[in-house]
Amino acid sequence: MLNSDSKTTILSVLQSNWGYNSLRPFQEGPVEALTNGKNVIAMLPTGGGKSICFQLPALVRGGLCLVISPLIALMEDQTHQLKISGARAAALTGSIGRDGIDRVLENACLGQLDFLYLAPERLVDPMFIARCSMLDVRTIAIDEAHCISQWGHDFRKEYRNIGGLRNLFPNAAWGAYTATATREVLEDIENQLDLVDAQIFRSSTRRSNLHFDVSTWGDATNELLQQASKLSKEFPSDAGLVYVKSRNEADIFAQRMKAMGLSAESFHAGLDSKVKQTRQRAWIKGRVQIIACTSAFGMGIDKPNVRWVLHYGAPTTLESYVQEAGRGGRDGKDSKCILFQGEIELKKAQRKINEQFPYISVIKSVYQNAADQGRVALGDMPETPTEFNVDKCAKALKESYSHIKSSLRILSNAGFIEVVENRILNSGTIMWLGGRNRILNQVESEDDKVSAFLMRRFSTSTECVTINPSTLSKELNIPLDSVNTALSSLDAQGVIEWSPSRPAMQIVWSEARRDALTIALNPEIYTDRIDDIRDKWDSIQSYVENESCRSSLLDNYFNDSTEIIPCGTCDNCTFDLELSKTTITDILKGKSSHGIDAFDLIRLFKPGHRAYIATLLRELYDAGEIHTQDTTVFSSFAE
């Protein structure tokens, strides 16, 4: 328990650095405990001021606070905000170079920093290790701490190195923070970090300004695009996010929204770093309204006026969904969180989940094929990496590319091999689909330059040629990453059909090659992981199918409760059967002479209500209260 002087100090630092006169109720416990030197594990809501819960105590405690963070964007955003608040902060990232890292570490040793941000991989950097004894580390904070746990939804094995800091800084107080963790994950975090007598704080994940809907009616793609158009007009000065599963989907949705006249761009890990930075800044500054993105976008970005977050298909876990949906409404104003999922999206997602864990026999065959391609004999342990061609493996084993990639990942996690992937595309085949009337009089973007070059290169619409992006980069004087981005973009637009060759791979043999038949996998990385992933998938599908309050379901998932406290705003809480019947009747009376298209009628209701409305229309039709002509609906009682 803090004495009154300590509490006064906390509030004084809070006011002087952040301008707040008080903490939120769920922040008080974690702040006071860490300030008092206690180890803390805290699950706090997204957008709820989680970072203050370790930044404020660290400033009060003095010395240096090490912050272990998973993403460069997250580090850069928090160090920037800390500097604005008057604190001294820096991040160890590759972007500052070795000289920059050396300079930051020197400043930290001289006591010129309050916060030092670094990724878990940086903990084994010789430059960091060499300076550890000179650092006055009094506080250690782990952001996005669910990554520590093998059950965490974004598992990173490098996080297992964090516990080694205890030997380097035995007197430091520890804090681990996350917005999405079940009781099991919180306990695993405590065990992995060996946090003795840690105080665990669990706050409700509910944010009353987030309004949840799930739409399973109609074509998910078209319904999402219609909703994006509607919301962009409803909130012209605010922003939106569209989360998809793949890079290709991000590009396709962005292009389709642009074709609809919306201000949209895509964002995913396959883009050139400069392109990503440009698009992210444009969205943050309001020059672009909508970002169609994979899960690679959003963490570390605290944009306040995100009025809507749409999902194309359910993420694989409720943890991911809460993280992504939680990027809406950071300003405290209402934000719509709508998930669109049809049968096509459901089956596709289920297939991808199954592909993550091939049969053991397939994994053994991939191991054997890697040895055959690399000519590695039993008992040998090559000193240099061996070559591995995925296409050759797929042809030899008659297995899918995804099964082979998953097998390699599992073998790597098991410690048998390491996989080094060359991400540079050496070549690929292109077919021109854009017609012969696309000569560009004014070449502006890099997409235009590549498009103009390719159009002139092809003589027939059926010709298929091999293109080397590196060569194209030199001919057009465009960076290689930008060429690859342009090719992907033009493919998404339907201008070309681009089929890149598979990236080359190399296998590093972590141990002597063994007989593939003797390969055995620890349940922790195979059977237990299968069960966990499927359990999490079942949980989010329960959310999709749920007919009670959605906010309560999300809250209870993370807090082990079964209590239903209606939010009053989600689709399930707001659906009223009798009111819907009356609304339909009133609409049809107003359209008595010419009726209304059934799809237009259904879309007048909330996305989460549309499946019910479609069923209700069928019931009204069977009861003779309405009749149809093609897709037009009429009231049977119209005057």
Protein Blocks (a to p, Z undefined) as FASTA:
>chain_A
ZZfklmmmmmmmmmmmnopabdcfklmmmmmmmmnopacdddddehklpmmmmmmmmmmn
gpjdddddfbfklmmmmmmmmmmnopacddddfklojmlmmmmmmmmmnopafbdcddfk
lmmgmklmmmmmmpccfbdcdehkllmpmkbcbbcfklmmmmmmmmmmmmbccddddfbd
cfklmmmmmmmnopghiacddddfbdfkbccdddfehjfklmmmmmmmmmmmmmmmbccd
dddfbfklmmmmmmmmmmnopacddddfkbcfklmmmmmmmmmnopafbdcddfkboghp
acfklcbdcdehjafbfklmmmmmmmgoklopacdddddddfklmmmmmmmmmmmmccfk
lmmmmmmmmmmmnopaehiacfbdcdddfklmmmmnopafklmmmmmmmmmmnomaccdd
dfbdfbdcdddfkbjalccfbdfbfmlmmmmmmmmmpmbfkbccdddfklmmmmnopafk
lmmmmmmmmmmnomaccdddddddddddfbdcddfklpccdfklmmmmmmmmmmmmmmmm
mmmmpcbdfklmmmmmmnopabdcdehlamklmpcfklmmmmmmmmmmmmmmnopafklm
mmmpcfklmmmmmmmmmmmmmnopaccehjaccdfkbZZ
